[in-house]
């Protein structure tokens, strides 16, 4: 029984379960699910590079380090992430952890995952929804 519970907090297994729930339970578009997958796979890669293998290991200090990673991120073409894009990553992470809590997993409470101070959650979520609507995602 404990092994099954541990599988639910394995980052790769939990991500697949979450994305499937967005498709089936939330009826989100493929493009929206793709975006969530992109943001959360980036988190999973970083998480595993830190030597972590269970989402229950995420605490506020590790989350702070992830936020620093996002702020300093630079791709192979020397592009960085805007504050808005960083916020999208955090919104996806919060949504994932809300889903994990709803599914009885003992992980960091999503309310402890804050957005950057300069950007309110409400404003970013509205912008994200407008962006999705403009691209016919919803």
CORHUVEN-V226221 format. One record per residue. N is the residue number from 1. RES is the residue in one small letter. PSI is psi in degrees with one decimal (none if undefined). BURIAL is # if it has 9 or more other C-alpha atoms within 8 Angstrom, else .. D_LAST is the distance of its C-alpha to the last C-alpha in Angstrom with 2 decimals. Layout:
n->N res->RES psi->PSI burial->BURIAL d_last->D_LAST
n->N res->RES psi->PSI burial->BURIAL d_last->D_LAST
//
This chain:
n->1 res->x psi->-41.2 burial->. d_last->37.91
n->2 res->x psi->-37.0 burial->. d_last->37.71
n->3 res->x psi->-39.4 burial->. d_last->36.72
n->4 res->x psi->-39.6 burial->. d_last->33.71
n->5 res->x psi->-40.2 burial-># d_last->32.69
n->6 res->x psi->-36.3 burial-># d_last->33.21
n->7 res->x psi->-33.0 burial-># d_last->30.98
n->8 res->x psi->-18.5 burial-># d_last->28.06
n->9 res->x psi->9.4 burial-># d_last->28.53
n->10 res->x psi->128.1 burial-># d_last->29.11
n->11 res->x psi->-42.2 burial-># d_last->26.41
n->12 res->x psi->-45.1 burial->. d_last->25.66
n->13 res->x psi->-46.3 burial-># d_last->25.73
n->14 res->x psi->-36.5 burial-># d_last->23.71
n->15 res->x psi->-44.6 burial-># d_last->20.96
n->16 res->x psi->-45.5 burial->. d_last->20.68
n->17 res->x psi->-43.2 burial->. d_last->20.72
n->18 res->x psi->-47.9 burial-># d_last->17.98
n->19 res->x psi->-38.3 burial-># d_last->15.60
n->20 res->x psi->-37.0 burial->. d_last->16.53
n->21 res->x psi->-33.9 burial-># d_last->15.88
n->22 res->x psi->-37.2 burial-># d_last->12.27
n->23 res->x psi->-48.0 burial-># d_last->11.98
n->24 res->x psi->-49.5 burial->. d_last->14.33
n->25 res->x psi->-38.9 burial->. d_last->14.35
n->26 res->x psi->-13.8 burial->. d_last->10.91
n->27 res->x psi->40.3 burial->. d_last->9.24
n->28 res->x psi->156.9 burial-># d_last->6.74
n->29 res->x psi->161.4 burial-># d_last->6.15
n->30 res->x psi->-36.8 burial->. d_last->9.49
n->31 res->x psi->-41.3 burial->. d_last->8.88
n->32 res->x psi->-44.2 burial-># d_last->7.72
n->33 res->x psi->-39.3 burial-># d_last->10.67
n->34 res->x psi->-43.6 burial->. d_last->12.76
n->35 res->x psi->-46.9 burial->. d_last->12.50
n->36 res->x psi->-44.9 burial-># d_last->13.51
n->37 res->x psi->-43.1 burial-># d_last->16.15
n->38 res->x psi->-51.2 burial->. d_last->17.46
n->39 res->x psi->-41.5 burial-># d_last->18.00
n->40 res->x psi->-28.8 burial-># d_last->19.52
n->41 res->x psi->-36.6 burial-># d_last->21.66
n->42 res->x psi->-43.2 burial->. d_last->23.13
n->43 res->x psi->-48.0 burial-># d_last->24.03
n->44 res->x psi->-43.0 burial-># d_last->25.53
n->45 res->x psi->-47.9 burial->. d_last->27.60
n->46 res->x psi->-45.7 burial-># d_last->28.93
n->47 res->x psi->-47.3 burial-># d_last->29.60
n->48 res->x psi->-34.1 burial-># d_last->31.63
n->49 res->x psi->-22.7 burial->. d_last->33.44
n->50 res->x psi->1.1 burial->. d_last->34.68
n->51 res->x psi->18.0 burial->. d_last->36.35
n->52 res->x psi->146.4 burial-># d_last->34.05
n->53 res->x psi->0.8 burial-># d_last->32.97
n->54 res->x psi->128.2 burial-># d_last->31.75
n->55 res->x psi->-19.3 burial-># d_last->28.92
n->56 res->x psi->-14.4 burial-># d_last->31.46
n->57 res->x psi->-16.1 burial->. d_last->33.31
n->58 res->x psi->122.5 burial-># d_last->30.75
n->59 res->x psi->-177.4 burial->. d_last->32.38
n->60 res->x psi->-34.9 burial-># d_last->32.14
n->61 res->x psi->-44.1 burial->. d_last->34.48
n->62 res->x psi->-39.5 burial->. d_last->32.62
n->63 res->x psi->-40.9 burial-># d_last->29.35
n->64 res->x psi->-41.5 burial->. d_last->31.23
n->65 res->x psi->-36.6 burial->. d_last->32.31
n->66 res->x psi->-41.7 burial-># d_last->28.76
n->67 res->x psi->-37.5 burial->. d_last->27.81
n->68 res->x psi->-42.6 burial->. d_last->30.89
n->69 res->x psi->-47.0 burial->. d_last->29.83
n->70 res->x psi->-42.4 burial-># d_last->26.48
n->71 res->x psi->-31.2 burial-># d_last->28.41
n->72 res->x psi->-0.6 burial->. d_last->30.92
n->73 res->x psi->137.3 burial->. d_last->28.74
n->74 res->x psi->123.7 burial-># d_last->29.70
n->75 res->x psi->-175.4 burial->. d_last->28.67
n->76 res->x psi->-16.0 burial->. d_last->31.14
n->77 res->x psi->17.3 burial->. d_last->30.66
n->78 res->x psi->24.7 burial->. d_last->31.46
n->79 res->x psi->139.4 burial->. d_last->27.98
n->80 res->x psi->174.4 burial-># d_last->27.16
n->81 res->x psi->130.3 burial-># d_last->24.02
n->82 res->x psi->163.6 burial->. d_last->23.27
n->83 res->x psi->-38.3 burial->. d_last->23.19
n->84 res->x psi->-44.2 burial->. d_last->19.49
n->85 res->x psi->-39.6 burial->. d_last->18.89
n->86 res->x psi->-40.7 burial-># d_last->21.35
n->87 res->x psi->-38.4 burial-># d_last->19.44
n->88 res->x psi->-40.2 burial-># d_last->16.22
n->89 res->x psi->-44.8 burial-># d_last->18.63
n->90 res->x psi->-39.1 burial-># d_last->20.01
n->91 res->x psi->-44.0 burial-># d_last->16.81
n->92 res->x psi->-43.0 burial-># d_last->15.94
n->93 res->x psi->-44.1 burial-># d_last->19.59
n->94 res->x psi->-44.2 burial-># d_last->19.61
n->95 res->x psi->-42.5 burial-># d_last->16.71
n->96 res->x psi->-45.1 burial-># d_last->18.64
n->97 res->x psi->-30.2 burial-># d_last->21.84
n->98 res->x psi->-43.7 burial-># d_last->20.58
n->99 res->x psi->-42.1 burial-># d_last->19.69
n->100 res->x psi->-44.5 burial-># d_last->23.14
n->101 res->x psi->-43.7 burial-># d_last->24.91
n->102 res->x psi->-29.2 burial->. d_last->23.27
n->103 res->x psi->27.4 burial->. d_last->24.65
n->104 res->x psi->31.1 burial->. d_last->28.10
n->105 res->x psi->139.1 burial-># d_last->28.39
n->106 res->x psi->81.4 burial->. d_last->30.73
n->107 res->x psi->173.9 burial-># d_last->28.92
n->108 res->x psi->131.5 burial-># d_last->28.72
n->109 res->x psi->133.3 burial-># d_last->27.17
n->110 res->x psi->-24.9 burial-># d_last->23.79
n->111 res->x psi->-15.7 burial->. d_last->25.25
n->112 res->x psi->-3.0 burial->. d_last->27.67
n->113 res->x psi->95.1 burial-># d_last->25.04
n->114 res->x psi->149.8 burial->. d_last->25.11
n->115 res->x psi->163.0 burial-># d_last->23.21
n->116 res->x psi->142.2 burial->. d_last->25.52
n->117 res->x psi->-34.1 burial->. d_last->27.66
n->118 res->x psi->-13.9 burial->. d_last->26.90
n->119 res->x psi->125.1 burial->. d_last->23.21
n->120 res->x psi->148.8 burial-># d_last->22.16
n->121 res->x psi->-45.4 burial->. d_last->19.44
n->122 res->x psi->-46.9 burial->. d_last->18.01
n->123 res->x psi->-42.3 burial->. d_last->18.01
n->124 res->x psi->-41.9 burial-># d_last->16.43
n->125 res->x psi->-39.1 burial-># d_last->13.57
n->126 res->x psi->-45.1 burial->. d_last->13.01
n->127 res->x psi->-41.5 burial->. d_last->13.38
n->128 res->x psi->-43.9 burial-># d_last->11.03
n->129 res->x psi->-41.2 burial->. d_last->8.19
n->130 res->x psi->-42.5 burial->. d_last->9.56
n->131 res->x psi->-43.0 burial->. d_last->9.84
n->132 res->x psi->-40.8 burial-># d_last->6.28
n->133 res->x psi->-41.4 burial-># d_last->5.79
n->134 res->x psi->-27.6 burial->. d_last->9.08
n->135 res->x psi->12.8 burial->. d_last->8.35
n->136 res->x psi->40.8 burial->. d_last->5.65
n->137 res->x psi->-38.7 burial-># d_last->3.81
n->138 res->x psi->none burial->. d_last->0.00
//
